[in-house]
Amino acid sequence: MSATVPAPFERLGGEAGVRTLVDRFYDLMELEPSYAALRAMHPQSLDGSRDKLFWFLCGWLGGPDHYVQRFGHPRLRARHLPYAIGIAERDQWMACMIQAMGEREIEPALADKLAESLFGTADWMRNKGG
């Protein structure tokens, strides 16, 4: 009999853990000068962005599909087309998320796996050169 590996959602601590990660991600975006260009792409208030990323990540990580229940299919690329996203923006987003995962002390093997998966999605959002 083999033990089932819990979904990343559970390994992160469920909704509370995902919310903490998302909040740290956006706090870093506001606080760190190295993420200023990324911050400038977001609305003045980050409340809606925080909720949408939280809702999306819950489902993406194997938890409740809050985002899909509210908005339907994520259509991530289409929803990000209004924003000029290139390599620099992708890399800032990734650096901010990796820093947030590190500060939240997510187990390294899980953080590496999530970063790898998130990079593929972040790279797919690119819609401009450079």
N, C-alpha and C positions, 0 to 999 in steps of 0.2 A: 504494500500500500504506500503510495507516494503522497507526500504532503503538498497541498496546493500552495503556490506562491501567491500572496495577496497582490491585488492590483496596485499599481503605483498610487492611486487615490488613497487606498488604505495605508500604504507605507508612509505616505506624507502626513497622515493623521486625519484623514477625512476632510470634511468641509472646513473645519477650523484650521487645519494645516495648510490647505490650499489658499484660504483667505490670507493667512499670515504671509505666505510666500508672495502672493500678488500685492499685498500692501507694502511689503518691503521693496519689491520691484519698483513700484511707483514712487515710494519715498526716495529711493536712490535716484530715480530719474529726476526728481525735483531738486535733490540736494547736491548731486555730483556734477561739477562743471563738465566732465568728460561726456556726459549724456545730454548736454544742452541742446544739440541739434535734434535729438530724439524727442526731448520734451517739447520743443517748439512745434513739432508736428501734431501735438495733442491739444485738445480744447483747454481753455483757461482752468476750468474745474476738471479734475481727473476722476470725479466720482463715477460718472458713467463708464469711463474706460476701465476703472477698477472692477466694477460689477461685471462688465462684459467679458473681461479676461477671466475673472473668477468663474463665471457661469460656463464659459467655454472649457477652461481647464478641468473643471469637475468632470465633465463628460469625457473629454479627451483622455483623462487619466484613469477612466474606468469607473467613475462614480455617477451620480445622477446627471441626466441630460438637461440641465437647467437652460442652457442656451437654446437648444433645439426646441424645447417646449415654448420658449418665448418668441423666437425669431425664425424657426424652421432651420433648414440646412445652413451651416455656417457660411458657405460660399466665401471663404476667406480671401481668395485672390480678388474676386469682384469687389468685396467690401473695402479692400485696401488700394484699389486702383486710383482713387482720387488723390492719394498721397504719393509723392515722388520718393520711391524707395530704391536705393542702390546698395552697393556693397558697404559703404560707410554706415548707412542707416541699419542695414541688417546686422553688421558687426557691433554697432552700439547696442542694439536690442539684445543681442546674444550676450554681450559682456555684462550688461545690466542684469539679465536673468541669471547668468552664471554667478555673479557676485551675490545676488539675492539668495540663490540656493546655498552658496557657501556660508553666508551669514546666518541662514536658518539652520545650518548644520545638518543638511540632508545627507544621508549616507552616501559616500563618494561613488559607489558603483551605480546607485540609482541616479544621482546627479549627472554622471557621465552619460548614462543611457538616455536620460531626458534631454540633455544638451544635444546629443547626436540627433534625436528625433526632432527637437525644436529647430535645429539648424536647417534640416531639410525643409521644414515648413517656412521658416524665415527666408530661406534662399528662394523659395518658390514665390514669395511676395514681391521680389525685385521686379521693378517695371521701368527702370532707367539704367543707363550704363554708368559705370564708375562707382 
